[in-house]
Every structure is written in C-alpha cells, then in structure tokens.
Amino acid sequence: MTIDMRTRTNRDIRPIEPRSFFRELPNLLMTTGPQAARAAARLGLGPLSLRVGDAMCTLVPEAGTIKIINDATSGDLVVDMSEAAFSEWAQEVRTMLALLVSGDAQVSSGDSNAALAWDVVLRAMVDGRSLYEPASISFTNLDGSPLDLNRSFTPDDDDAEMGRFLEQAGFLMLRGWVGPDAVAAISADIDRGLETARKDDPHRWWAKLENGQETCVRLKHFDRISEAGKRVAESDPFRRLCNLTGDSFAFPPSWVESLIKPTGVVEGPSEIRWHKDCWQGKHSYFCNGVTIGVLLAPSDEVTGGIRVMAGSHRTNFPAVDHNIDEVDLPVRALHGAPGDLTVHLSCVMHETVAPQQGERRLMYAGFSLVDPMSGTGVDNRYTIKHADWSNAVSSAWDVYA
C-alpha cells in the first residue's frame, strides 16, 4: 500500500515556453484527450483563451479531446499571465487559484470559476489525473470486505488495518493515544505562548471576534516554546503512524503548531471551508503529507472540529467547487476527547467547523515524504504565506463560489 502520489521533484522544474508547450500538447492528448474532454464536459466548460506575454492560444473542448488553436483567442473566457507564471502553472508549481490570489494571473474576460475549473482539465491533459466521477471510489479492507468509515482506532489495533484505512479513506480517528499529563502540559504551554504573542510576529496568527477584539488563534513553531509538544510530536507513537503505509516519511516533523479556536470569529485565518492542502500547487511534488492533530479540548457538535471527505485524496476536484456539497463521497466529523488524535492527508478534502460555544484547542504536527535523492523531507513550503493563504481561501469561497 502507498499514499505517495508524487510524479515530479523540484529538480524537474524548468522554464517552459508557451508556444513550445502547445506544440507538444497534441502528443499528450493522443492519450489523455478523452479524459480531459470528459472533465471539461462534466464541468460545463467552454473554450479557454490564454494570453501569455506575446503568445496566444485557445483550448477548445470537443468530443473526445481538447482542440488547440494557436495564435488566436476566442470565446468568453480569457486569462492573462506572464511566461514565468504560465511555466509554473503548466508544471503544477502553482495552481490557477494561487496565480489569481497572488495577482500573477488575471481573468480579463469571463467567469473566474471557469478559470479555476480549467486547472482540473490541465492536469487531466498533462498528467492524466481524472476529475472525480460519481460512484467511482469504493472503500475496502485488506480482505476485500467493505471498510467501516466510522471506525476509530486505539494503540492496540493492528498497524496493517490502520494503514489500509488511511490509504483508502485519507484519514484516521485515533482514541486515547496521548495521556492527560501531556495534554495538560501542552495546553499550559499554549497559555504561555498567548501571553507573549505579538501582532507583529509573522508566526502568530490573529483573528477578530464579533465583539471587536483581536485574539491570537495560531502559534507557529510551537515546538520551540513547548517541550511537552515537541516530545509528543517526536514520540514513538507518531513515528509508528508515519510508518503505517510503508512509505518513507522524514522524522521528526517538518512543522509543529498549536491552534486556538474561539467562539465568535468574524475575520481572520481561523476556520476554512472545504479545501486540499495542495491547492496552492505542487500536488505532484509532495502529496501526500501527513498531518497529525492532538485534541487538547473536546471536539463535538458544540465545540466544532475537522470534517473530512473520505477518499477525496484519490481523485481531483476544482478549487472552490460550489457543487462540493453534492459530491457523493462520505463525510465524517472527527470528533473526540482530549488525548485523541486525528490524522489527515494533504490531498484529502477537509474543512473546519467553528465552535458554537466555548473554545477548542489542538496541536498539529506535519510530516513530509522523503526525497530519495537528498534523504530529507520534500519541500512543501507554500509560495503564499500561509496566513495570507488561509484568508485567501476563505475569501475565495465568497468571491468565486
């Protein structure tokens, strides 16, 4: 079993000239054309015209393929970008959403939602990665029997069964993996971190509450101020979880942070609607990363929590898909008690739900697949600062959906 979906490395990135790309694209479409055309048809997409520097090209969905019209624009949707931006888009270094958010691409004519959806068609054309098809994903145990997606695991459960669940569903819910003393110590370190948090510190994220006050909601580099958090994130149980699928993950984690989820947030990077962690780009360079969350307070219908879309890491979706609630994949809320763990993959669709009462706290540790050439964790740094990206994704749901 594996959750390693990488097909590229950073060493593969090179300048791609748009005219050369469009001359070579028909060779790819001999194989991927039907797949790309089906994605465009299911998304209801018309032609996409690209203006890249002084180069122009229009991609036209047709029966069984995508037609390429060079040196011309036609149709309602026109997107402008530089050659450097196009090169990154073609190689999945950055997605259309990341380019639009950063201002490095502009929709000069037409619907921005359609421009975002063309990301899926591009990936089908270049990488053969399919758009999600209803009823196309099933969930099975190692013996072929149906997987119980409501199952939770304890430290006494079998690693092979947990690994199969993670591979199939893209998440795990784990009961009783961190003791109460460690939970209390980590929470106390959060309190100390909040006491010294400053708004001018880029590693401290802030949100505005409905009463007008601003409050710190995330402590980045938490392992630098919490010995208890560092010990848990670098513990043998966490190493065990990274080894479940037999893939090579770098250890210790590449990042550790704590999150504070208060009631009444009206602005800022707190809760984020459905998204994948690779929506900025580089899916084919670092997915799947593993994020392990330690619940430090109850997560339930009242205090909120993370929700995951089972199996969504095994297929592709448009960014900010306004039809996401109609997708037929099962959704599970990962509710639990202090000391429970959540695990989710970087490419699984997930969202967080705000508390109706009280405050929710948790600690996250992120683990990266090993680069076989360097022996270190792959670089999964975002091109947009993460706080800005979280704000941008939240805003995108309003702007684009």
C-alpha positions as CSV (number, residue, x, y, z in Angstrom):
1,M,0.0,0.0,0.0
2,T,1.1,3.6,-0.5
3,I,-0.1,7.2,-0.2
4,D,2.8,8.5,-2.2
5,M,1.3,10.3,-5.3
6,R,4.4,12.1,-6.4
7,T,5.3,12.2,-10.1
8,R,7.7,15.2,-10.0
9,T,10.6,16.6,-8.0
10,N,11.8,20.2,-7.7
11,R,14.7,19.1,-9.9
12,D,12.3,18.6,-12.7
13,I,11.2,22.3,-12.7
14,R,12.4,24.1,-15.8
15,P,11.4,27.2,-17.8
16,I,8.6,26.2,-20.2
17,E,8.0,28.4,-23.2
18,P,4.2,28.6,-24.0
19,R,4.5,28.1,-27.8
20,S,6.7,25.0,-27.3
21,F,4.2,23.7,-24.7
22,F,1.3,24.0,-27.0
23,R,3.2,22.4,-29.9
24,E,3.9,19.4,-27.7
25,L,0.5,19.1,-26.1
26,P,-1.2,17.3,-29.0
27,N,1.2,14.3,-28.4
28,L,-0.1,14.1,-24.8
29,L,-3.7,14.5,-25.9
30,M,-3.4,11.3,-28.0
31,T,-3.6,9.5,-24.7
32,T,-5.2,12.0,-22.3
33,G,-7.6,13.8,-24.7
34,P,-10.7,11.7,-23.9
35,Q,-10.1,12.1,-20.1
36,A,-9.6,15.9,-20.4
37,A,-12.6,16.3,-22.7
38,R,-14.8,14.4,-20.3
39,A,-13.7,16.6,-17.4
40,A,-14.4,19.7,-19.4
41,A,-17.9,18.4,-20.4
42,R,-18.8,17.4,-16.8
43,L,-17.7,20.9,-15.6
44,G,-19.7,22.6,-18.4
45,L,-16.6,24.4,-19.6
46,G,-16.3,26.4,-22.9
47,P,-13.1,27.5,-24.5
48,L,-10.2,28.9,-22.5
49,S,-8.1,31.6,-24.2
50,L,-4.6,32.2,-22.8
51,R,-2.5,35.3,-23.4
52,V,1.0,34.7,-22.2
53,G,3.3,37.6,-23.0
54,D,3.0,37.9,-26.8
55,A,1.8,34.3,-27.2
56,M,-1.9,33.4,-27.6
57,C,-3.6,30.1,-27.6
58,T,-7.2,28.8,-27.2
59,L,-8.1,25.4,-25.7
60,V,-11.5,24.2,-27.0
61,P,-13.3,21.2,-25.5
62,E,-14.5,18.9,-28.2
63,A,-15.9,15.4,-28.4
64,G,-13.1,13.1,-27.2
65,T,-10.3,15.7,-27.0
66,I,-9.2,19.3,-26.4
67,K,-8.6,21.3,-29.6
68,I,-5.7,23.7,-29.7
69,I,-5.9,26.9,-31.7
70,N,-2.6,28.7,-31.7
71,D,-2.1,32.4,-32.0
72,A,-5.7,33.2,-31.5
73,T,-8.3,33.9,-28.8
74,S,-11.9,33.0,-29.0
75,G,-14.8,32.5,-26.6
76,D,-15.8,34.4,-23.4
77,L,-13.0,33.2,-21.1
78,V,-9.6,35.0,-21.4
79,V,-6.8,34.7,-18.9
80,D,-3.6,36.8,-18.9
81,M,-0.4,35.7,-17.3
82,S,3.4,36.1,-17.7
83,E,5.6,33.4,-19.2
84,A,7.0,32.7,-15.7
85,A,3.5,32.2,-14.3
86,F,2.5,30.0,-17.2
87,S,5.6,27.9,-16.7
88,E,4.7,27.3,-13.1
89,W,1.0,26.6,-13.9
90,A,1.9,24.1,-16.6
91,Q,4.2,22.2,-14.2
92,E,1.8,22.4,-11.2
93,V,4.2,24.6,-9.2
94,R,1.3,26.9,-8.7
95,T,-2.4,26.4,-9.4
96,M,-4.8,28.9,-11.1
97,L,-6.2,29.7,-7.7
98,A,-2.7,30.6,-6.4
99,L,-2.0,32.7,-9.5
100,L,-5.3,34.6,-9.2
101,V,-4.9,35.2,-5.5
102,S,-1.4,36.5,-5.9
103,G,-2.3,38.7,-8.9
104,D,0.1,36.8,-11.2
105,A,-2.9,35.9,-13.5
106,Q,-5.9,37.9,-14.4
107,V,-9.3,36.9,-15.8
108,S,-9.7,39.7,-18.3
109,S,-12.9,38.3,-19.6
110,G,-15.4,35.6,-18.4
111,D,-16.1,33.7,-15.2
112,S,-13.3,33.2,-12.7
113,N,-15.0,30.0,-11.6
114,A,-14.4,28.6,-15.1
115,A,-10.8,29.6,-15.0
116,L,-10.4,27.7,-11.7
117,A,-12.1,24.7,-13.1
118,W,-9.7,24.6,-16.1
119,D,-7.0,23.6,-13.6
120,V,-8.6,20.1,-13.5
121,V,-8.6,19.9,-17.3
122,L,-5.0,20.9,-17.5
123,R,-4.0,18.2,-15.0
124,A,-6.0,15.7,-17.0
125,M,-4.3,16.8,-20.2
126,V,-0.7,16.8,-18.8
127,D,-0.8,14.3,-16.0
128,G,-3.7,12.0,-16.8
129,R,-5.3,12.9,-13.5
130,S,-9.1,12.4,-13.6
131,L,-11.9,14.6,-12.4
132,Y,-14.0,12.9,-9.8
133,E,-16.7,10.7,-11.2
134,P,-19.8,9.9,-9.1
135,A,-19.7,6.4,-7.5
136,S,-16.2,5.8,-8.8
137,I,-14.5,5.3,-5.4
138,S,-15.1,2.3,-3.2
139,F,-13.6,1.5,0.2
140,T,-12.4,-2.0,1.2
141,N,-10.5,-3.7,3.9
142,L,-7.4,-5.8,3.3
143,D,-9.7,-8.9,2.8
144,G,-11.9,-7.1,0.3
145,S,-14.8,-6.5,2.7
146,P,-16.4,-3.1,2.9
147,L,-14.5,-0.6,5.1
148,D,-16.3,0.8,8.1
149,L,-15.6,4.6,7.7
150,N,-16.9,5.3,11.2
151,R,-14.3,3.1,12.7
152,S,-11.8,4.6,15.3
153,F,-8.5,3.0,16.3
154,T,-6.7,2.6,19.7
155,P,-3.0,1.9,20.2
156,D,-3.8,-1.8,20.5
157,D,-5.1,-2.0,17.0
158,D,-3.3,-3.6,14.0
159,D,-0.9,-1.4,12.0
160,A,-1.9,-3.0,8.7
161,E,-5.5,-2.3,9.3
162,M,-4.8,1.3,10.2
163,G,-2.6,1.7,7.2
164,R,-5.2,0.3,4.9
165,F,-7.8,2.6,6.3
166,L,-5.6,5.6,5.8
167,E,-4.7,4.6,2.3
168,Q,-8.4,4.1,1.4
169,A,-10.1,6.9,3.3
170,G,-7.4,9.5,3.7
171,F,-7.8,10.0,7.4
172,L,-7.8,8.2,10.8
173,M,-9.6,8.9,14.1
174,L,-7.5,7.6,17.0
175,R,-8.8,7.2,20.6
176,G,-6.6,7.6,23.7
177,W,-3.1,8.0,22.2
178,V,-1.9,10.9,24.4
179,G,-2.0,10.9,28.2
180,P,-3.8,13.5,30.3
181,D,-0.5,14.9,31.8
182,A,0.9,15.6,28.3
183,V,-2.4,17.2,27.2
184,A,-2.3,19.5,30.3
185,A,1.3,20.4,29.8
186,I,0.8,21.3,26.1
187,S,-2.3,23.4,26.9
188,A,-0.3,25.2,29.6
189,D,2.4,26.0,27.0
190,I,-0.3,27.4,24.8
191,D,-1.3,29.7,27.6
192,R,2.3,30.9,28.0
193,G,2.6,31.4,24.2
194,L,-0.6,33.5,24.1
195,E,0.7,35.7,26.9
196,T,3.8,36.7,24.9
197,A,2.1,36.7,21.4
198,R,2.7,39.9,19.4
199,K,0.8,41.1,16.4
200,D,4.0,42.0,14.5
201,D,5.2,38.4,14.8
202,P,4.5,36.6,11.5
203,H,4.5,33.3,13.3
204,R,1.4,34.3,15.3
205,W,-1.9,34.5,13.5
206,W,-4.7,36.8,14.7
207,A,-8.4,36.9,14.2
208,K,-11.1,39.4,15.0
209,L,-14.0,38.5,17.2
210,E,-17.6,39.7,17.0
211,N,-17.0,42.0,20.0
212,G,-14.3,43.8,18.0
213,Q,-11.4,42.3,20.0
214,E,-8.4,40.6,18.2
215,T,-7.1,37.3,19.5
216,C,-4.2,35.1,18.7
217,V,-5.5,31.9,17.0
218,R,-2.3,30.1,16.0
219,L,1.2,29.6,17.4
220,K,3.6,28.5,14.6
221,H,6.9,26.8,15.5
222,F,5.2,25.6,18.7
223,D,7.9,23.0,19.3
224,R,10.3,25.9,20.0
225,I,8.3,27.0,23.1
226,S,6.7,23.7,24.2
227,E,8.9,20.9,25.3
228,A,5.8,18.8,26.0
229,G,4.5,19.4,22.5
230,K,7.9,18.6,21.0
231,R,8.1,15.3,22.9
232,V,4.7,14.2,21.8
233,A,5.3,15.2,18.1
234,E,8.6,13.3,18.1
235,S,7.4,10.3,20.1
236,D,7.4,6.7,19.0
237,P,3.6,6.6,18.5
238,F,3.9,9.4,16.0
239,R,6.7,7.6,14.2
240,R,4.5,4.5,14.2
241,L,1.7,6.4,12.5
242,C,4.1,7.7,9.8
243,N,5.1,4.1,9.0
244,L,1.6,2.7,8.6
245,T,1.6,2.6,4.8
246,G,5.2,1.6,4.3
247,D,6.1,5.0,2.8
248,S,9.2,6.8,3.9
249,F,8.4,10.0,5.9
250,A,11.0,12.4,7.3
251,F,11.2,12.3,11.1
252,P,10.9,14.4,13.3
253,P,8.1,16.5,11.8
254,S,8.8,19.4,9.5
255,W,6.5,21.7,11.5
256,V,4.5,21.8,14.7
257,E,1.9,24.4,15.6
258,S,-0.9,24.9,18.1
259,L,-4.4,26.2,17.2
260,I,-6.9,28.0,19.4
261,K,-10.5,28.0,18.1
262,P,-12.6,30.6,19.9
263,T,-16.3,31.3,19.5
264,G,-17.4,34.4,17.5
265,V,-14.6,34.8,14.9
266,V,-15.8,37.2,12.2
267,E,-12.5,37.9,10.4
268,G,-9.1,36.2,10.0
269,P,-7.5,32.8,9.5
270,S,-9.5,30.6,11.8
271,E,-11.9,28.2,10.1
272,I,-11.5,27.2,6.4
273,R,-14.2,25.7,4.2
274,W,-13.6,22.6,2.0
275,H,-10.0,22.6,0.6
276,K,-7.0,20.5,0.0
277,D,-3.6,21.5,1.4
278,C,-2.1,21.2,-2.1
279,W,-4.5,23.8,-3.6
280,Q,-1.6,26.3,-4.0
281,G,0.2,23.8,-6.2
282,K,2.9,21.1,-6.0
283,H,0.5,18.2,-5.5
284,S,2.7,16.1,-7.8
285,Y,5.8,17.2,-5.8
286,F,4.8,16.5,-2.2
287,C,1.5,14.7,-1.8
288,N,0.7,13.1,0.4
289,G,2.0,14.7,3.5
290,V,0.5,13.6,6.8
291,T,-0.9,15.9,9.5
292,I,-1.4,14.5,13.0
293,G,-3.6,16.5,15.3
294,V,-3.7,16.2,19.1
295,L,-7.0,17.2,20.6
296,L,-6.4,19.3,23.7
297,A,-10.1,20.0,24.4
298,P,-13.4,18.2,23.4
299,S,-14.3,18.3,19.7
300,D,-18.1,17.7,19.2
301,E,-21.2,19.3,17.6
302,V,-21.0,22.2,20.0
303,T,-17.2,22.9,20.0
304,G,-16.7,22.1,16.3
305,G,-13.9,20.3,14.7
306,I,-12.5,19.0,11.4
307,R,-14.6,17.2,8.8
308,V,-13.0,15.1,6.1
309,M,-14.4,13.8,2.8
310,A,-13.4,10.1,2.6
311,G,-11.5,9.0,-0.5
312,S,-11.1,12.5,-1.9
313,H,-7.3,12.2,-2.0
314,R,-7.7,9.6,-4.7
315,T,-9.3,11.9,-7.2
316,N,-9.4,15.6,-8.4
317,F,-11.8,18.4,-7.8
318,P,-11.9,22.1,-9.0
319,A,-10.7,24.6,-6.4
320,V,-13.6,26.3,-4.6
321,D,-16.2,24.0,-6.2
322,H,-19.6,25.4,-5.5
323,N,-21.1,22.0,-6.1
324,I,-18.9,20.3,-3.4
325,D,-21.9,19.6,-1.1
326,E,-23.4,17.5,-3.9
327,V,-20.4,15.1,-4.1
328,D,-21.4,11.6,-3.1
329,L,-18.3,10.8,-1.1
330,P,-18.9,10.1,2.6
331,V,-18.1,12.9,5.1
332,R,-17.1,12.3,8.6
333,A,-16.6,14.7,11.5
334,L,-13.6,13.7,13.5
335,H,-14.9,14.4,17.0
336,G,-13.1,13.2,20.1
337,A,-11.9,13.8,23.6
338,P,-8.6,15.3,24.9
339,G,-5.8,12.9,24.1
340,D,-7.4,11.6,20.9
341,L,-5.6,12.1,17.6
342,T,-6.8,13.0,14.1
343,V,-4.8,12.1,11.0
344,H,-5.4,13.5,7.6
345,L,-3.5,13.5,4.3
346,S,-2.5,16.7,2.5
347,C,-4.7,15.8,-0.5
348,V,-7.9,14.9,1.3
349,M,-10.7,17.4,1.2
350,H,-11.3,18.8,4.6
351,E,-12.8,21.7,6.4
352,T,-13.1,23.0,9.9
353,V,-16.2,24.0,11.8
354,A,-16.3,26.8,14.3
355,P,-17.4,26.3,17.9
356,Q,-20.9,27.4,18.9
357,Q,-19.8,27.7,22.5
358,G,-16.5,27.5,24.3
359,E,-13.0,27.2,22.9
360,R,-11.4,24.3,21.0
361,R,-7.6,23.7,21.2
362,L,-5.3,21.3,19.3
363,M,-1.8,20.8,18.3
364,Y,-0.8,19.8,14.7
365,A,2.4,18.1,13.5
366,G,3.2,17.8,9.8
367,F,5.3,15.1,8.2
368,S,6.7,15.1,4.7
369,L,7.7,12.3,2.4
370,V,11.4,11.7,2.0
371,D,13.1,12.9,-1.2
372,P,15.0,9.8,-2.3
373,M,17.9,11.9,-3.7
374,S,18.6,14.1,-0.6
375,G,17.2,11.7,2.1
376,T,15.4,14.7,3.7
377,G,11.7,15.7,3.7
378,V,10.4,17.1,0.4
379,D,10.0,20.9,0.3
380,N,6.3,21.6,0.8
381,R,6.6,25.3,1.5
382,Y,3.8,27.5,0.0
383,T,4.6,30.4,-2.3
384,I,2.0,32.4,-0.5
385,K,2.5,33.0,3.3
386,H,0.2,30.5,5.0
387,A,-1.9,33.1,7.0
388,D,-2.5,35.1,3.8
389,W,-3.4,31.8,2.0
390,S,-5.9,30.8,4.7
391,N,-7.5,34.2,4.4
392,A,-7.5,34.0,0.6
393,V,-9.1,30.6,0.5
394,S,-11.8,31.7,3.0
395,S,-12.4,34.8,0.9
396,A,-12.4,32.7,-2.3
397,W,-15.4,30.8,-1.2
398,D,-17.3,34.1,-1.1
399,V,-15.8,35.6,-4.2
400,Y,-15.8,32.5,-6.5
401,A,-18.4,30.2,-5.1
